[in-house]
Amino acid sequence: LPSGEVFRTAGDVAVPAEEALAALYAGNQRYVAGMAGQLDAYDENLLAAVTDGGQKPFAIVLGCADSRCPVELMFDGRPGDIFVLRNAGNTLVSEKGSTLGSAEYAVGPLDSKL
């Protein structure tokens, strides 16, 4: 769950959009309050589970390519939580080779609901 109690892997069920949005909001509130980074994102066993078990991100975020805007940090996310698409201008066009294909992959095979 996005509650921070477990890492999500491909074997997990999809998180409903409302719950995913609440998790992003709560993570951003921790970041704003200076309390982000309290979740153990570097536990060796959990990182192995994410690596070996595939990914099941609960949200897709289109973010800026600007290095000063670290999406995962701003939402207090851990590996596997957020499928981040970055580009200059935060645009999502439907041209070949665009980030739209990555978004479609996250919605389709990865089953992200937000």
C-alpha positions as CSV (number, residue, x, y, z in Angstrom):
1,L,0.0,0.0,0.0
2,P,1.1,3.6,-0.5
3,S,1.0,3.9,3.3
4,G,4.8,3.2,3.4
5,E,4.5,-0.2,5.1
6,V,5.6,-2.3,2.1
7,F,7.3,-2.0,-1.3
8,R,5.0,-2.6,-4.2
9,T,5.9,-5.3,-6.8
10,A,4.3,-6.5,-9.9
11,G,2.4,-9.1,-7.9
12,D,0.4,-6.5,-6.0
13,V,-3.1,-5.4,-6.9
14,A,-3.5,-2.0,-8.4
15,V,-4.1,0.9,-6.0
16,P,-7.4,2.8,-6.6
17,A,-6.9,6.3,-7.9
18,E,-8.4,7.9,-4.8
19,E,-5.9,6.1,-2.5
20,A,-3.0,6.8,-4.8
21,L,-3.9,10.5,-4.8
22,A,-4.2,10.5,-1.0
23,A,-0.7,8.8,-0.8
24,L,0.8,11.5,-3.0
25,Y,-0.8,14.2,-1.0
26,A,0.4,12.8,2.3
27,G,3.9,12.3,1.0
28,N,4.0,15.9,-0.2
29,Q,2.8,17.1,3.2
30,R,5.7,15.2,4.8
31,Y,8.1,16.8,2.3
32,V,6.7,20.3,3.0
33,A,6.9,19.8,6.7
34,G,10.5,18.6,6.5
35,M,9.6,15.1,7.5
36,A,10.2,13.3,4.2
37,G,12.7,10.5,4.0
38,Q,11.5,8.8,7.1
39,L,10.5,5.7,5.2
40,D,13.3,3.1,4.9
41,A,13.9,3.2,1.1
42,Y,17.2,1.4,1.3
43,D,16.4,-1.9,3.1
44,E,18.4,-4.5,1.2
45,N,15.6,-7.1,1.3
46,L,13.0,-4.6,0.1
47,L,15.2,-3.4,-2.7
48,A,15.7,-7.0,-3.8
49,A,11.9,-7.5,-3.8
50,V,11.4,-4.5,-6.1
51,T,14.2,-5.6,-8.4
52,D,13.2,-9.2,-8.6
53,G,9.5,-8.8,-8.3
54,G,8.9,-6.2,-11.0
55,Q,7.2,-2.9,-10.6
56,K,3.6,-1.8,-9.8
57,P,3.7,2.0,-9.3
58,F,0.6,3.4,-7.7
59,A,0.8,6.7,-9.6
60,I,2.2,8.3,-12.8
61,V,3.6,11.8,-12.6
62,L,4.5,14.0,-15.5
63,G,7.3,16.2,-14.1
64,C,9.8,18.7,-15.2
65,A,13.2,17.7,-16.4
66,D,14.6,20.4,-14.1
67,S,17.0,18.7,-11.7
68,R,15.7,21.0,-8.9
69,C,12.3,19.3,-9.1
70,P,12.9,15.7,-7.8
71,V,9.4,14.2,-8.1
72,E,10.1,11.1,-5.9
73,L,11.5,13.3,-3.1
74,M,8.7,15.9,-3.3
75,F,6.1,13.1,-2.8
76,D,8.3,11.2,-0.3
77,G,8.2,8.2,-2.6
78,R,10.3,5.0,-2.6
79,P,11.6,2.9,-5.4
80,G,8.6,1.4,-7.2
81,D,6.0,3.9,-5.9
82,I,5.8,6.5,-8.7
83,F,6.3,6.1,-12.4
84,V,7.9,9.4,-13.3
85,L,8.0,10.9,-16.8
86,R,10.2,13.9,-17.1
87,N,10.7,16.4,-19.9
88,A,11.2,20.1,-20.4
89,G,8.0,22.0,-20.3
90,N,5.9,19.2,-18.7
91,T,4.3,18.5,-22.1
92,L,2.7,15.2,-23.2
93,V,2.3,15.2,-27.0
94,S,1.2,12.2,-29.1
95,E,4.1,12.2,-31.5
96,K,6.2,9.1,-32.1
97,G,8.9,8.8,-29.5
98,S,7.1,11.0,-27.0
99,T,6.5,10.4,-23.4
100,L,2.9,9.4,-24.2
101,G,4.1,5.8,-24.9
102,S,5.6,5.6,-21.5
103,A,2.4,6.8,-19.9
104,E,0.5,4.2,-21.9
105,Y,2.8,1.5,-20.6
106,A,2.3,2.6,-17.0
107,V,-1.5,2.6,-17.4
108,G,-1.6,-0.6,-19.5
109,P,0.9,-3.3,-18.4
110,L,1.7,-1.7,-15.1
111,D,-1.9,-1.0,-14.2
112,S,-1.4,2.4,-12.6
113,K,-4.7,4.0,-11.9
114,L,-3.6,7.6,-11.3
